[in-house]
Amino acid sequence: MKILEVNLPQKKYSILIEKGILNNIGKEIRKIYKNKKIAIITDSNVEGLYGEKIIEILNKYDFQTKTIVIEPGEKSKSLHSAEEIYEELLDFEITRGDMIIAFGGGVVGDLAGFVASTLLRGIPFIQIPTSLLAQIDSSVGGKVAVNLPRGKNLVGSFYHPEAVFIDPDLLKTLDKRFLYDGMAEVIKYGCIRDKELFERLMTIENEEELSNNMEEIILKCCTVKRDIVQRDEKDNGERMLLNFGHTIGHGVEKSFGYKTYTHGEGVAIGMYNITRRSVEMNITKDKTSDLIKRILIKYNLPCEMPDIEKEEIINAVKLDKKNKGDRMNIVLLKEIGNAFIKNIDRKDVKLYI
Ligand SMILES: NC(=O)c1ccc[n+]([C@@H]2O[C@H](COP(=O)([O-])OP(=O)(O)OC[C@H]3O[C@@H](n4cnc5c(N)ncnc54)[C@H](O)[C@@H]3O)[C@@H](O)[C@H]2O)c1
């Protein structure tokens, strides 16, 4: 088992990574939680695959469980779903001494975490992430949120779990498109902070080898994110590095109405294109964008900018909620493994697309 400690001024907890850890989840949770009631929030895909199993394992340790199931997909990350979940939790007579488990991908993690952070002014919760994106990104760092019709993640807070249990075996049932979607973020960690990870990913030959090395890969990604979050928990500086490729990526996703490109695919296009431009401007070491292109192709991810008006992407990027006045921050690489933040005039963004 690989254990990563998260040390923040207000909260300390562990991230435990092990193939098959779900089989021991009752024992692991007993170590950190002495009461009886546990509400499991999950989506219907994960419930169908692992719902019975998790209940069976928890019941052996004398927990009193209730499962709350949401529809899979981004649409469920809403205030409406949160309200329905509050009602079910109150029917279960949950108190601040009880526990919530977020058992699913990033949608479940963000929504269940948001519910846990707000109901009764805060109920402890545990993350058991089941998608690759959730295992390397959304379950780490304490950001929880729901969407509003006018934009993603607009209502939320920073609320950390009591523990994160990561079982890479769960990825075996994940649809391939979601697996590669998550790989875009894995590659991002290599680009911004971990050259060794990037090089290791380059040598992996097939899906079996990828699966065999998943525990190590997840550990490396969570370590990069944990280190950045420990230095900048509230996202005022360094945490922005995690947005490498995201500015253009969001622009691409948005220009296609969030229908054509997944989040990871948008990020892949963003990482390659911004680096291609920064190499041309001599900001980034020569050949870095070629390396990014090779790794993206290897993991079935797109890299070329789709055939749409550049203006459309520039406009989408300019509207990004992270912009402040006439200035905006973009993330560039000096070379693989070394990213930095550059503050630019908003009108100059076209130079980087
Ligand atoms: N909080 C953060 O810091 C943070 C960071 C990045 C992304 N996010 C959020 O994460 C969300 C995206 O997460 P996601 O990509 O995991 O999407 P998701 O939760 O919708 O999961 C993707 C799909 O995979 C299915 N699934 C999950 N685990 C499975 C398994 N083991 N086997 C079979 N199917 C499985 C789900 O049912 C769903 O259909 C977005 O809402 C995004 O905003 C949050």
PDBQT file of the ligand as one rigid body, heavy atoms in Angstrom, charges set to zero:
ROOT
HETATM    1  N1  LIG A 401     -12.623  19.062  -7.415  1.00  0.00    +0.000 N 
HETATM    2  C1  LIG A 401     -11.631  19.149  -8.266  1.00  0.00    +0.000 C 
HETATM    3  O1  LIG A 401     -10.522  19.560  -7.911  1.00  0.00    +0.000 OA
HETATM    4  C2  LIG A 401     -11.833  18.692  -9.668  1.00  0.00    +0.000 A 
HETATM    5  C3  LIG A 401     -10.724  18.540 -10.523  1.00  0.00    +0.000 A 
HETATM    6  C4  LIG A 401     -10.947  18.074 -11.807  1.00  0.00    +0.000 A 
HETATM    7  C5  LIG A 401     -12.234  17.759 -12.234  1.00  0.00    +0.000 A 
HETATM    8  N2  LIG A 401     -13.277  17.929 -11.386  1.00  0.00    +0.000 N 
HETATM    9  C6  LIG A 401     -14.646  17.601 -11.802  1.00  0.00    +0.000 C 
HETATM   10  O2  LIG A 401     -14.701  16.212 -12.080  1.00  0.00    +0.000 OA
HETATM   11  C7  LIG A 401     -15.812  15.989 -12.949  1.00  0.00    +0.000 C 
HETATM   12  C8  LIG A 401     -15.427  14.988 -14.000  1.00  0.00    +0.000 C 
HETATM   13  O3  LIG A 401     -15.076  13.775 -13.371  1.00  0.00    +0.000 OA
HETATM   14  P1  LIG A 401     -15.069  12.383 -14.165  1.00  0.00    +0.000 P 
HETATM   15  O4  LIG A 401     -14.349  12.545 -15.430  1.00  0.00    +0.000 OA
HETATM   16  O5  LIG A 401     -14.663  11.333 -13.194  1.00  0.00    +0.000 OA
HETATM   17  O6  LIG A 401     -16.599  12.243 -14.590  1.00  0.00    +0.000 OA
HETATM   18  P2  LIG A 401     -17.786  11.346 -14.023  1.00  0.00    +0.000 P 
HETATM   19  O7  LIG A 401     -17.866  11.404 -12.556  1.00  0.00    +0.000 OA
HETATM   20  O8  LIG A 401     -18.970  11.751 -14.816  1.00  0.00    +0.000 OA
HETATM   21  O9  LIG A 401     -17.339   9.869 -14.413  1.00  0.00    +0.000 OA
HETATM   22  C9  LIG A 401     -17.208   9.530 -15.773  1.00  0.00    +0.000 C 
HETATM   23  C10 LIG A 401     -18.077   8.317 -16.112  1.00  0.00    +0.000 C 
HETATM   24  O10 LIG A 401     -17.433   7.143 -15.650  1.00  0.00    +0.000 OA
HETATM   25  C11 LIG A 401     -18.345   6.361 -14.884  1.00  0.00    +0.000 C 
HETATM   26  N3  LIG A 401     -17.534   5.649 -13.908  1.00  0.00    +0.000 N 
HETATM   27  C12 LIG A 401     -16.843   6.163 -12.863  1.00  0.00    +0.000 A 
HETATM   28  N4  LIG A 401     -16.112   5.211 -12.286  1.00  0.00    +0.000 NA
HETATM   29  C13 LIG A 401     -16.314   4.068 -12.959  1.00  0.00    +0.000 A 
HETATM   30  C14 LIG A 401     -15.816   2.732 -12.864  1.00  0.00    +0.000 A 
HETATM   31  N5  LIG A 401     -14.892   2.404 -11.949  1.00  0.00    +0.000 N 
HETATM   32  N6  LIG A 401     -16.260   1.823 -13.743  1.00  0.00    +0.000 NA
HETATM   33  C15 LIG A 401     -17.170   2.149 -14.718  1.00  0.00    +0.000 A 
HETATM   34  N7  LIG A 401     -17.661   3.389 -14.880  1.00  0.00    +0.000 NA
HETATM   35  C16 LIG A 401     -17.241   4.333 -14.007  1.00  0.00    +0.000 A 
HETATM   36  C17 LIG A 401     -19.331   7.345 -14.328  1.00  0.00    +0.000 C 
HETATM   37  O11 LIG A 401     -20.551   6.710 -14.009  1.00  0.00    +0.000 OA
HETATM   38  C18 LIG A 401     -19.463   8.322 -15.502  1.00  0.00    +0.000 C 
HETATM   39  O12 LIG A 401     -20.383   7.818 -16.435  1.00  0.00    +0.000 OA
HETATM   40  C19 LIG A 401     -16.215  17.344 -13.507  1.00  0.00    +0.000 C 
HETATM   41  O13 LIG A 401     -17.421  17.746 -12.937  1.00  0.00    +0.000 OA
HETATM   42  C20 LIG A 401     -15.088  18.263 -13.076  1.00  0.00    +0.000 C 
HETATM   43  O14 LIG A 401     -15.524  19.582 -12.853  1.00  0.00    +0.000 OA
HETATM   44  C21 LIG A 401     -13.090  18.378 -10.123  1.00  0.00    +0.000 A 
ENDROOT
TORSDOF 0
